[in-house]
Amino acid sequence: MPAVDTHCPYCALQCAMRLTPTPDGPLPLEVAPRDFPTNRGGLCQKGWTSAEVLAVPDRLTEPLVRDADGELRPATWDQALATVAQAVRRTWTSYGKDAVAVFGGGGLTNEKAYTLGKFARVALGTRMVDYNGRFCMSSAAAAGNRAFGLDRGLPFPLADLAEADAVLLLGSNVADTMPPLVQHLGPVRERGGLLVVDPRRSATAALTGDGGGLHLQPVPGTDLVLLLGLLHVLVADDLVDNDYLAGRTTGWDAVRGSVAEWWPARVADTTGVPERALRQAARLLADAAPARGGAGAYVLTGRGAEQHTHGTDTVSAAINLALALGLPGRDGSGYGCLTGQGNGQGGREHGQKADQLPGYRSIEDPDDRAHVAAVWGVTPQSLPGKGVAAVELLRRCGRDVRVLLVHGSNPVVSAPDARAVTDQLRALDLLVVCDVVPSETALIADVVLPVTQWAEEEGTTTSLEGRVLRRRKAVDPPSGVRSELDLLADLAALLGAPVPFERDPARVLDELARASAGGRADYAGVSHQRLDADEALHWPVPATDHPGTPRPFLDRFATADGRAAMVPVRAGRPADDLRPDAPLFLVTGRLLAQYQSGAQTRRVAALRRSAPGPFVELHPRLAARVGVEDGDPVTVRSARGEVVAPARLSRSIRPDTVFMPFHWPGVNELTNDATDPVSGMPEFKVCAVEVVSA
Ligand code: SF4
């Protein structure tokens, strides 16, 4: 096979790479970085080592079905799919259509994500479909929708950041999670304009040293108060962009009133961020804004700000701040969310969400239902209604949900309150997992279906800046492995679906294009052919001769009146707050050498050497109180469970907080499954714990 140009299998930066097959080498192919506007020839350690996942010794290469003795045994594809189809039919008869559910993933290609949503609605007829992107991007999506009428992670190319005088990064450690992105922040640092909000002095926060900018280190769970305080200072010091607010927004009066109670001393009291730093940050942002003659400024949020029970409101506060400075919808400035998962953007646009049809269409809107039903060749009446968000869907497993199909997700490791989730999954009548390796979730499944991955298949993903990218096949999959497009088409036929399902990725994208046409995430003009001709297509792309839309808000926002809607928000406390038996905050996050639930990266030797296991990062003062030294085992205990891991002492963390990376089983047994009332996103980022010497 010839070398192909494609993109990394991991995060949403989707670094460009060239894959050269090496039939006689120790690995099936060689990875080389490629110059591209987002990664500029850079790759992180995960990208460089990505070929190893193709050849892991425990790669799944045949279907497995659990037998009467409770053992997973090899089966033929016909046997495995028949087992699934029989269980689905039995469940329909006994419990109804909504007792069969689908749990998707933000790493699936656009073609697979679209097909999975269609499969749930057309072949299964179930309302119960949602996906792990609910854990990652949903609060920013909800806040973006209510402010701008559209959720596109970055509504501008990433390279624009380099021209700005200031960038405010809230709860995002890009230096570890997306290292090549840091190139775009270099010029901003040189101008002293990098502002990082993080309870830890993360690798990204450390970039603010030596005059690079400012690190604000708030108490976990107080980002929202900090943002209200920044806006308070802008108002009090008359630093807002009044012309922009009058011309491009609604709701400013209510928002201005809502920040009056957050004067700097009170904010300092609540967040632990000194008044002086708060004022300095507000001034730095204001001076960078075009209204005051600056080159431009950006406000960016990540999971640290979003994964809270008031995550949507926190993002709304970040957007309000950006709007008050006159940034969004302006060349050289803006607000954006840094999407995390590989296809976290495309995966949230085309029907994996409980309330959604392709193109960001609403499953509750009669016109949207009619449009999509016509493309699918079914009646609008046959489409089910809105289901429930991921956390609630998992809670229902073993109760009113009896069969669950999991695609590209490992909730036994990645879901909050993971021990309870594991029990719920074990209580199902049938758990079906499609994966490339025996993940922790696959190991408790009743049927495991081995599927193609990344370099073994054709398709598209959509990067964090809304650009649709081609993923290309470089090597043949192991024999016995099938594409999800293929197996879903077979399963749909076995279940008597009213229409056949497309198997060819290019034709699936053509169908997706028609289903999304006229929707907010409009892919009508996107095709494999155009992408193969190297066209840079940022959606919306409403026609085959449309050049794409890198900056969608320059003229108007996607709201009914074209203005951004400012929404007043109120501060809240974490759902699982400090108390005498749990006097410390636990914050979870990612490491450079691991990715998400670790199902892929924990199998890569070089990554295992760099990041061999979980640890508990704690301040030396706290360690002294607990009576442990660096490397000693400590027990971290929350209301839901406990984990033992070695202590890692660091002055980079607040003494009232401990940090654990979440790439290993067990860590999420500590986290709380309380969710944001608007987005359904769980509060991964903060919960109360006790820490003792183990
Ligand atoms: S930054 Fe993300 S996309 Fe780039 S190489 Fe690393 S994991 Fe892959």
Boltz pocket constraint, residues with backbone or C-beta under 6 A from the ligand:
constraints:
  - pocket:
      binder: B
      contacts: [[A, 8], [A, 9], [A, 10], [A, 11], [A, 12], [A, 13], [A, 14], [A, 15], [A, 39], [A, 42], [A, 43], [A, 44], [A, 45], [A, 46], [A, 47], [A, 48], [A, 177], [A, 178], [A, 179], [A, 180]]
      max_distance: 6.0
